[in-house]
């Protein structure tokens, strides 16, 4: 488990091996960073989806763009906070708070949305 903003996300795992549950979630794309605490990872993008199983994989066009723009494609890890009973609007508020707190580099770049289409 990894914490972002006091919320308990799953341990980061390689995106190429990812198989998520078909549930709404907040997610963080992460890269290995030895300066990370308590785990050696750094969030480079934080977003949300209405279906983690269908939308968060290495073949998704947004994930391709995030990885290529950041130079991380083969190194991307993902960590999730499943929120099956939380509406999209509330997830968006939490994402905004986390983005403000962590300032992930790919969220800061123009054209990168924090929501993956369902």
Buried (B, 14 or more C-beta within 10 A) or exposed (E): EBEBBEBEBBEBBEBBEBEBEEBBBBBBBBBEEEEBEEBEBBBBBBBBBBBBBBBBBBEBEBBEBBBEBBEBBEBBBBBBBBBEEBEBEEBBEBBEBBBEEBEBBBBEEEEBEBBBEE
